[in-house]
């Protein structure tokens, strides 16, 4: 693939993920409304929200660090777009590079870092409070998230002759192998089920959804991180969160269900069903739990999910 094709693929993947993410945001809002006995918005509402924000004036506080304040949303969006392109590339082209899983993990940290930088640079004490909460939350969920991914890497070493791999395309290849050879979907093993549960809660926190929305907490700190943002920068943050809403379920399909082509002749249908299943779980957790305090969230990730992730890694080492 030459540079022209690579750029075209990146643009298509980013644009497609953005559209898919906005549709997913609508599904989230619609299902939430039905749970609360409301009608909910029309399908085009997320698109209308973005267009409305793009047409509004961008106001930068006089106390803000202007360059950092305006660049933070762009950094988060760019990181999410590149991560989405790499995940789609591993699924659609079957190609990757050494250690691309590590790169995806780093890129998925950028949206949270962008929120922290944006809140800190705004010059608003309430936004800085939200940024502090986001920083603590990120330190809490990244450890079990990485340990859960280590579980999958350990399992790959039991199927590949070359040993453990950090390549997304190789992790998909392992799941297409026969169970007798150590292959099969990651989620079909006890260690894979544990890793999936851990990653699912960590993804809920990455998305900033209830019960892990304490950094935004509009009823407590007036949207916190986003308080001073308006116009196009706020629209970019909205698009970044929408892209994450689409990227993380696709990552789940890639890591735990063998990728989009896991079921011959019905790959896209199967992937769509799994995608909707993950979104439904997100929505149900969001609508059935109260917001946690930041110290409660840290204790949950460090003292509950981290030991659980360690158990999953040990089971994977035992080929379970």
C-alpha positions as CSV (number, residue, x, y, z in Angstrom):
1,X,0.0,0.0,0.0
2,X,1.6,3.3,-1.1
3,X,1.3,6.6,0.7
4,X,-1.6,7.8,-1.4
5,X,-3.7,4.7,-0.6
6,X,-2.6,4.9,3.0
7,X,-3.8,8.5,3.4
8,X,-7.1,7.6,1.6
9,X,-7.7,4.7,3.8
10,X,-7.0,6.8,6.9
11,X,-9.5,9.5,5.8
12,X,-12.2,6.9,5.0
13,X,-11.7,5.1,8.2
14,X,-11.8,8.3,10.3
15,X,-14.8,9.6,8.4
16,X,-16.6,6.3,8.6
17,X,-15.9,5.9,12.3
18,X,-17.2,9.4,13.0
19,X,-20.5,8.7,11.2
20,X,-20.8,5.3,13.0
21,X,-20.0,7.0,16.3
22,X,-22.7,9.7,15.8
23,X,-25.2,7.0,14.9
24,X,-24.1,5.1,18.0
25,X,-24.6,8.2,20.2
26,X,-28.2,8.4,18.8
27,X,-28.8,4.7,19.7
28,X,-27.5,5.4,23.2
29,X,-29.7,8.5,23.6
30,X,-32.7,6.7,22.1
31,X,-32.4,3.6,24.3
32,X,-31.8,5.8,27.3
33,X,-35.0,7.7,26.5
34,X,-37.1,4.6,26.1
35,X,-35.8,3.2,29.5
36,X,-37.0,6.5,31.0
37,X,-40.3,6.3,29.2
38,X,-39.4,9.2,26.8
39,X,-39.6,9.3,23.1
40,X,-36.0,10.3,22.5
41,X,-34.4,12.3,19.7
42,X,-34.7,11.7,15.9
43,X,-31.8,9.8,14.2
44,X,-30.2,13.0,12.9
45,X,-30.0,14.8,16.2
46,X,-26.3,14.1,16.9
47,X,-25.4,15.3,13.4
48,X,-27.5,18.4,14.0
49,X,-25.8,19.0,17.3
50,X,-22.4,19.0,15.7
51,X,-23.5,21.4,12.9
52,X,-25.0,23.7,15.4
53,X,-21.8,23.8,17.5
54,X,-19.7,24.4,14.4
55,X,-21.8,27.4,13.6
56,X,-21.4,29.0,17.0
57,X,-18.8,31.5,18.1
58,X,-15.7,30.1,19.8
59,X,-15.1,32.0,23.1
60,X,-11.7,31.7,24.7
61,X,-11.5,32.8,28.3
62,X,-9.1,35.7,29.0
63,X,-7.3,33.6,31.7
64,X,-6.8,30.6,29.4
65,X,-3.6,29.5,27.7
66,X,-5.0,30.1,24.3
67,X,-2.8,27.8,22.2
68,X,-3.1,24.8,24.5
69,X,-6.8,25.4,25.1
70,X,-7.5,25.3,21.4
71,X,-5.1,22.5,20.5
72,X,-6.3,20.0,23.1
73,X,-9.5,19.0,21.2
74,X,-7.5,18.5,18.0
75,X,-4.9,16.2,19.8
76,X,-7.7,14.0,21.2
77,X,-9.5,13.8,17.9
78,X,-6.3,13.0,16.0
79,X,-5.3,10.2,18.4
80,X,-8.7,8.6,18.2
81,X,-8.8,8.8,14.4
82,X,-5.4,7.1,14.0
83,X,-6.4,4.4,16.5
84,X,-9.6,3.8,14.6
85,X,-7.8,3.5,11.3
86,X,-5.3,1.0,12.7
87,X,-8.1,-1.2,14.1
88,X,-10.1,-1.1,10.9
89,X,-6.9,-1.8,8.9
90,X,-6.1,-4.9,10.9
91,X,-9.7,-6.2,10.3
92,X,-10.1,-5.2,6.6
93,X,-6.6,-5.7,5.2
94,X,-5.3,-8.4,7.6
95,X,-2.1,-6.4,7.9
96,X,-0.4,-4.7,10.8
97,X,3.1,-4.0,12.2
98,X,5.1,-5.1,15.2
99,X,3.7,-3.7,18.4
100,X,0.7,-2.0,16.9
101,X,-1.4,-3.1,19.9
102,X,0.8,-0.9,22.1
103,X,0.4,2.0,19.7
104,X,-3.4,1.7,19.8
105,X,-3.2,1.7,23.7
106,X,-1.2,4.8,23.7
107,X,-3.4,6.5,21.1
108,X,-6.5,5.7,23.1
109,X,-4.9,7.6,26.1
110,X,-4.8,10.8,24.0
111,X,-8.5,11.7,24.3
112,X,-8.2,11.6,28.1
113,X,-5.0,13.6,28.1
114,X,-6.6,16.1,25.8
115,X,-9.5,16.6,28.2
116,X,-7.0,17.1,31.1
117,X,-4.9,19.6,29.2
118,X,-8.1,21.4,28.0
119,X,-9.5,21.7,31.5
120,X,-6.2,22.7,33.1
121,X,-5.5,25.4,30.4
122,X,-8.9,27.0,30.6
123,X,-8.1,29.0,33.7
124,X,-11.3,28.0,35.3
125,X,-11.1,26.4,38.8
126,X,-14.2,24.2,38.2
127,X,-12.7,22.9,34.9
128,X,-9.4,22.2,36.7
129,X,-11.3,20.2,39.3
130,X,-12.8,18.1,36.5
131,X,-9.3,17.7,34.9
132,X,-8.0,16.5,38.3
133,X,-10.7,13.9,38.5
134,X,-10.1,12.8,34.9
135,X,-6.4,12.4,35.7
136,X,-7.0,10.2,38.8
137,X,-9.6,8.2,36.9
138,X,-7.1,7.6,34.0
139,X,-4.4,6.4,36.4
140,X,-7.0,4.0,38.0
141,X,-8.4,2.3,34.9
142,X,-5.2,2.1,32.7
143,X,-3.6,-0.5,34.9
144,X,-6.3,-3.2,34.8
145,X,-6.9,-2.3,31.1
146,X,-3.3,-3.1,30.2
147,X,-3.3,-6.3,32.4
148,X,-6.4,-7.5,30.6
149,X,-4.6,-7.0,27.2
150,X,-1.6,-8.9,28.6
151,X,-3.9,-11.8,29.1
152,X,-4.7,-11.9,25.4
153,X,-1.1,-11.6,24.5
154,X,-0.2,-14.6,26.7
155,X,-2.9,-16.7,25.1
156,X,-1.6,-15.8,21.7
157,X,1.7,-17.4,22.6
158,X,0.1,-20.7,23.1
159,X,-1.2,-20.8,19.5
160,X,1.5,-19.2,17.5
161,X,4.8,-21.0,16.8
162,X,6.6,-17.6,16.9
163,X,5.4,-17.0,20.5
164,X,3.4,-14.2,22.0
165,X,2.5,-11.3,19.7
166,X,1.5,-7.6,20.1
167,X,0.2,-7.4,16.5
168,X,-3.6,-6.9,16.0
169,X,-3.6,-9.0,12.8
170,X,-1.8,-11.9,14.6
171,X,-4.3,-11.7,17.4
172,X,-7.1,-12.0,14.9
173,X,-5.2,-14.9,13.2
174,X,-5.0,-16.8,16.5
175,X,-8.7,-16.6,16.9
176,X,-9.3,-18.1,13.5
177,X,-7.2,-21.2,14.4
178,X,-8.7,-24.4,15.6
179,X,-9.3,-24.7,19.3
180,X,-7.2,-27.9,19.3
181,X,-4.2,-25.8,18.2
182,X,-4.8,-23.2,21.0
183,X,-7.0,-20.9,18.9
184,X,-10.6,-19.9,19.0
185,X,-12.2,-16.7,20.2
186,X,-10.6,-15.2,23.2
187,X,-13.9,-14.9,24.9
188,X,-14.5,-18.6,24.6
189,X,-11.8,-19.2,27.4
190,X,-12.2,-18.4,31.1
191,X,-9.2,-16.1,31.0
192,X,-10.7,-14.3,28.0
193,X,-14.1,-13.8,29.7
194,X,-12.3,-12.2,32.7
195,X,-10.3,-10.0,30.4
196,X,-13.5,-9.0,28.6
197,X,-15.2,-8.0,31.8
198,X,-12.2,-5.9,32.9
199,X,-11.9,-4.2,29.5
200,X,-15.6,-3.5,29.4
201,X,-15.6,-1.5,32.7
202,X,-12.4,0.3,31.6
203,X,-14.0,1.3,28.3
204,X,-17.0,2.6,30.3
205,X,-14.5,4.9,32.1
206,X,-12.7,5.9,28.9
207,X,-16.0,7.0,27.5
208,X,-16.8,9.0,30.6
209,X,-20.2,7.3,31.0
210,X,-22.0,6.8,34.3
211,X,-20.9,5.6,36.8
212,X,-17.5,7.0,35.8
213,X,-18.6,10.5,34.6
214,X,-17.3,12.3,37.7
215,X,-15.0,14.5,35.6
216,X,-18.0,15.9,33.7
217,X,-20.7,15.6,36.4
218,X,-22.9,18.4,35.0
219,X,-25.2,18.3,38.1
220,X,-22.2,18.9,40.4
221,X,-19.5,20.8,38.6
222,X,-21.4,22.2,35.6
223,X,-19.8,19.8,33.0
224,X,-16.4,20.3,34.5
225,X,-13.8,19.8,31.8
226,X,-16.1,21.2,29.0
227,X,-17.2,24.2,31.0
228,X,-15.3,26.9,29.1
229,X,-15.5,25.3,25.7
230,X,-17.9,26.5,23.0
231,X,-18.3,26.4,19.2
232,X,-15.9,24.4,17.1
233,X,-13.6,23.1,19.9
234,X,-16.6,21.8,21.8
235,X,-17.8,20.1,18.6
236,X,-14.4,18.4,18.1
237,X,-14.6,17.1,21.7
238,X,-18.1,15.8,20.9
239,X,-16.9,14.1,17.7
240,X,-13.9,12.6,19.6
241,X,-16.3,11.0,22.2
242,X,-18.5,9.8,19.4
243,X,-15.5,8.2,17.6
244,X,-14.5,6.5,20.8
245,X,-18.1,5.2,21.2
246,X,-17.6,3.4,17.8
247,X,-13.9,2.5,18.1
248,X,-14.0,0.7,21.4
249,X,-16.7,-1.8,20.4
250,X,-14.8,-2.5,17.2
251,X,-11.7,-3.1,19.3
252,X,-13.7,-5.6,21.4
253,X,-14.7,-7.5,18.3
254,X,-11.1,-7.5,17.1
255,X,-9.6,-8.7,20.4
256,X,-12.3,-11.1,21.7
257,X,-14.5,-12.2,18.8
258,X,-11.9,-12.8,16.1
259,X,-12.4,-9.6,14.1
260,X,-15.1,-8.6,11.6
261,X,-14.5,-11.7,9.4
262,X,-14.7,-14.2,12.3
263,X,-17.8,-15.9,10.8
264,X,-17.3,-16.6,7.0
265,X,-20.1,-15.2,4.7
266,X,-21.7,-13.5,7.7
267,X,-18.8,-11.5,9.1
268,X,-20.4,-8.1,8.9
269,X,-23.8,-9.3,10.2
270,X,-22.1,-11.0,13.2
271,X,-19.9,-8.1,13.9
272,X,-22.9,-5.8,13.8
273,X,-24.7,-7.9,16.4
274,X,-21.7,-8.0,18.7
275,X,-21.3,-4.3,18.2
276,X,-24.9,-3.7,19.3
277,X,-24.5,-6.1,22.2
278,X,-21.6,-4.0,23.5
279,X,-23.5,-0.8,23.1
280,X,-26.5,-2.2,24.9
281,X,-24.3,-3.2,27.8
282,X,-22.8,0.3,27.9
283,X,-26.3,1.8,28.0
284,X,-27.6,-0.6,30.6
285,X,-24.7,0.1,33.0
286,X,-25.1,3.8,32.4
287,X,-28.8,3.8,33.3
288,X,-28.8,1.4,36.2
289,X,-25.9,2.8,38.3
290,X,-25.4,6.0,40.2
291,X,-22.3,8.2,39.7
292,X,-19.4,7.1,41.9
293,X,-17.1,9.4,43.8
294,X,-13.6,9.6,42.5
295,X,-12.1,7.7,45.4
296,X,-14.8,5.0,44.9
297,X,-13.8,4.7,41.3
298,X,-10.1,4.4,42.1
299,X,-10.8,1.7,44.7
300,X,-13.0,-0.2,42.2
301,X,-10.3,-0.3,39.5
302,X,-7.3,-0.9,41.8
303,X,-8.7,-3.2,44.4
304,X,-11.4,-5.1,42.4
305,X,-10.6,-5.0,38.6
306,X,-6.8,-5.1,38.9
307,X,-6.7,-8.3,41.0
308,X,-9.4,-9.8,38.7
309,X,-7.1,-8.9,35.7
310,X,-4.2,-10.6,37.4
311,X,-6.3,-13.7,37.9
312,X,-7.1,-13.7,34.1
313,X,-3.4,-13.4,33.2
314,X,-2.5,-16.3,35.5
315,X,-5.3,-18.5,34.0
316,X,-4.0,-17.6,30.5
317,X,-0.5,-18.7,31.5
318,X,-2.1,-22.0,32.6
319,X,-3.8,-22.2,29.2
320,X,-7.3,-21.8,30.6
